[in-house]
Amino acid sequence: MNMKPIVIIAVGIGIFIFSNNPHITNNKQINVGVILPMTGNMSAIGEDMKTGMELAFSNSPEFSVSYEDNMSDVKSEVSAYRKLQAVSVPSVIVSAGIGDMAVIPLAEEDKTPLILTVSSASGIPKMGEYIFRYFTNADIDAPVMARYATKELGLKNFAVLYLQDQFSLDYKNIFEKNIASNGGKIVASEGFQYTDFDFRTQLTKLQQHKFDSIYLIGLDYQLVTAIKQIKAMGIKAQIISVGTIATKDSIQKAGPDIDGTYVTAFCTDGAPNEYVKKYQEKYGRYPGFFSEFGYDIGQMIIAAGQNSNGNKETIKSNLLKIRDFPGNSGLISSDQYGEMAVPVCIKKITDGKIFNTATRKYSNY
């Protein structure tokens, strides 16, 4: 195929993918497919992310973006993917939240670049040539919590309550390994399903063991309920968890029961001022946490789409070349597999606010 050359230009501290023309010069419109949980239990995430993506593409008419709702359900994720491929024939697809494992083989078969976010299972980009991820992952996240819990909080005996899916199992296994290497001990663990909303049976089983901390892994709406039930059952243990509950929506739903919980969450303490200004001008309110990921992914797709004419192989190649791209979470770089990992820090939820133990600042989300 006759393609214009792609060059890398260093600008300040960032390296961007650009063509030899300062403007995108595609001869045809580039179709982008986006699958989000816009209804169901994870709808707050999907709605938030969509606003960020809409803002990212608002000045790029050469990109046509089609949104599909996975309804916070794995089966609907697959249906949404197939509909996008049948109707809009996208050059790249974005998927957030539930159902990532179900669509990875489909994207590989279709040779369509698939960018996943709100997806943290171990080694996801290594599962296929066309798979990318912009988020944190179990390999860098779980060890941070294990070390902090043992070395900084002085906790020794741990129970684990986890969702029985690949994401949570990876977190559980890596956390347990790192607890042991840091001198701690896992005394018991109990799992639950996507369809579970009552965790008192699992918590009762865990109560048969002595532990000074309980590690919660799962989806935000489930963990909110688990925290409430832990408090209601009088379980005296330090709650530690993943960052899925470190959002304004989850904290409001959990109420005072969540105070004192430690989580691993992205190290930033708020959105960059420039992004906040753009977002407020368009929507009239402060941006939510997940909107930033939608915006960053949109901007990366715009950069990767330059001079591609919608060619999937060119877009895939350009995504792999991303280095020090300025995103809302910091500088973004892809490794050789398509992993664009976001660093995490320990944060504490106190008085309904999120406190960063590293920067000693409260988040403004």
N, C-alpha and C positions, 0 to 999 in steps of 0.2 A: 504494500500500500504506500502511496506517495504522501508522506507526512512532513509538515514543517518541523524544523529542528526544535527540540526542547532544550533550553539552557538553564543553568542555575545561576541566579544573581544574588549576591550577598548584599543585604541592605541593613545597615546598623548591626544589631546583634542577631538578626533573623536571616534565615535563608529560605527563599520562596521558590516555588516552581513557576516560571514564567515562560512565555514564548518570546520570540524576538520582536513581537509587537506588544506595546503596552496595553492593548485592548484584546479581549478574546475575539478570535477571528474564526469562529466555526461557521461552516457553510450551511449547517442545518441545526435545528433545535435539538437540544439534548434533554432526553426524558429522564427524570429522577423519580424513583418509587420510594415511598416512605410508609413503613408499617409502625403504627403507634397504638398503645392502649388508650384509646380515647373514650371508652366506656368501661364499666366494670371496676374492680377494686383498685386498679392501678391508673385510673383515668386522670388523676391529678398530675402524674408524671407525664403522660402523653399530651395532655392539653398544654402543659408548661413547655414541653419540648417543641411542640408545633409552633408556638409563638416565636421561638428563637429561630427556627428554620424559615418561617415566613419572612422574618426580618432579614435574614442572611440573603435570601433570594430576591428581595424586594426591588433591587436595582439591577437585576440580571435577567432581562426578558428572554434571553436565549436559552434559559433553562425552564422546562415545563415540569412542575412538581405535582405528582399525584399522591394523595394520602389515602391510606386504608386503615381501618380500625381492626385490631386483633382482639378487641373486647376482653383483654386480659386473660386470654385463653389460648392454649397451644393449638387446638384444632383450627380455631379461627385465624391463627397466625399463618398456617399453611394455606388456608383458603385465600387469605389476603395476598399472600405471595403469588399464588397461581393466577389470581385475578389481575394483578399488576402485569405479570408477564404476558397475559392474554390480551389485555386491553391497551396498555401504554407502552409495552416493550421497552422497559427502562434500560439505560446504559449503566446504571448503578442503583443499588437498593440500600436503604437504611432501615434497620430494625432495632427497636428499643424494647427491653423488658423480656417478657415471657416468650418462650418458643424458639429461642435461638438455635438449639440443637436440631430442631425439626427442619429448619430451612437451610442450614449449612449444606447438606448434601444436594439440595435442589439448586442452590446457587452454583455449586461446583459443576453439576450436570449442565446447567445453562451457560456456564462460563461468564457469569455476571458478578462483578465486584459487589460484595456484601459488607457494609460497614455496620458493625454491631455496637451498641452502647447499652448502659444499664445491664451489663452482662459480664459476670465476673468469674466464671468457671476457669479452671487452670488450662492454659495452653490452647485456647480457642483458635487463634490465628494459624496455628500449626496444623489445624485439621483440614486445611484446603488452600489451594493456590490463590483463590479469589476472596479469601476471608480476611477482614480487617476488624480491629476493635479499638475504640476510643473510650477508655474507662479504666478503672483499676482492675486488679485480678487477685485471685487467692494467693498466688505465689509471692506477691509483694505486700499484700494487705494483712493476712493472718499472722505472719511472723512479727509484724509491728505490734499487734495487740498482745501476742504471747509474751514478748519481751517486756512490754510496759507493765502488764498485769503482774508478772513475777518479780521484776527488778525494781520497778518504781512504786507499785502498790503493795508489794510484799505478799501477794496471794500465793497459796500453795496448792490447794485442792480445788479442782474444777469439775463442774457438771456441764454438759452440753445439751442444748435443746435445738434441734435442727430440722429444716425441711428436707425431705428425702428426694432431692434432685441432684443433678451433677454439680451445679453451682455450690450448694450447701455442703455436699459430700467432700468436695475439694477443699473448701474452707475448713471443715471439720478435721480432715486428715492432716492437713498442713499445720493447723493450730495445735492439734494433739502432739504431733512430732516436735514442734517448737516448744511447747510447754515442757515436755520431757527433757529436751536439751537445755532448758533454762532452770531445771531443778524442780519443776512442779509435777503434779500428778492429776490425771483424769480419773475420777472415781466412778463416773457413770455418764451415760448418754442415752437420749431418747429421741426418736424421730417422729415426724408427722407429715401429712400429705397436703397437697394444694387445697384440698376441699375441707380441711380441718379448720374449725373456728373456736374450738374448745380444747384447751391443753391441760385441763386439770388431771386427767388420767396420767399423762406423761409426767406432770409435775409431782403427782403423788408418788409415782415410782422413784423419781429422783430423790424425794424426801427421805427415802429409806437409807440414803447414804449421807455422810458428813462432807460438806463442801463449803468453802467460804466465798465462792464466786460461781456464777452461771453465765455461760457464753451462749448468746442467742444468734441463730443464723436463719434467715428466711426472708420473706417478703414483708414490706413495711406494715401492711394492715394486719398481718398475722402476729407480728412481733409486738405491735401495740396491745393487742388482746392478751398475749402471753405476759407482758409486763404487768398489766392490770391484775391478772390472775395470780401472778407471783406475789404481788403486794397483798391481795385479798386473802391468800392462803397463809400469810404470815411467814413466808420464807425469808430468812435473814441471810442474804447473800449479796455480794456486790454484783450488780448486773453489768455485763460488758457485751458489746454487740458490734455488728457491721453497720456501715454508714447508711443503710436503707431507711433507718428511722431518724436520721439526723436532718430532717426537713421540717419546715414550718407546719405543714399539714399533719405529719405524724406526731409532732410534739403537742400540737393543739388537741389532737384526739386522745393522746395518752394522759394529758393533764399532769397534775403534780406527781403521779406515780412514776413518771419517767425521770424526775429530778435525781441527780446523782449517778446516772448511767454514763459509762464511758464508751465511746465508739471510735472506730477508725473512719475518718472522713477526709475529703480532699483538703489540702493544706491552705488553700486560699480562704480569706476571711470575708470575701464579698466580691461582687462583680467589679471589673475595671470601670473607672468613671466614664470613659468614652462609650462603653457598651450601655451603661446605665442611662446615659443621655439619649442615645439612639432609641433604646427600648421605651423610655418614658415618652418620647416625642410621638412614637407610633401607638402605644397602648395606654398611656396616661397612668401608669402604675410602675412600681419597682419590679424588676425582673425576678422571677423565681429561679431557684437553683438549677433545675434541669433545662431551663430555656437556654442557658449558656452552652450546654452541650449541643443542643440543636443548632445554635448559631455557629459554633465552631465547626461542626460537621458540614454545614452548608457552605461555609467559607472554604473548607478544604476541598469540597467537591468542585466549587467554582475554579479554584486554582488548578486542580487536577484535570479539569475539563478543557483547559486552554488548548486550542489547536487540535483537539481530539476528533472533532466532527461526530462525537458520540461513540467513537470506537472503544469498545470495552477493554481491549488489550492496552490501549494507550492510557486510558484512565487508570487501570490497575497499575501500570508501570509508574505513572506519575504519583499515585498515592504512596507507593513504596519509596519514592524519592523525597518525601516530605521530611525536612530537617529544620528544627528550631522555628517552626511556624508559630506566630504569636496568637495564642488562644486565650480564652478567659481563665483557664486553669493554669496558665503559664506557657512556656515554650513546648510545642508539640513536635515529636519526631517519631517516625516509623522505623521499627527495626526490620531486619531482613524478612520477617514473616508477616509483617503488617500489624504488629502490636504497637499501639500508641498509648502507653501506660501513663496514668496520672498518679503522681506520688500522694501518699496519705500521711496524715498526722493523727495523733490522739486528741480527741475533743471530749469535753465533759458537758453534759446537759444539766444546767442548773438554773432554777427559777424561770424555766421556760425558754432559756437562751442557750446558745451553743458557744462554749468557751474553748479556744484553741490553747492547749497546754504548752505548745511550742512557742507561739508568738505572744501569748498572754493577752490575747485580744478576743473580744466577742464577735461572732459572725454577724453581718448585717443582712442575712437572708431572712 
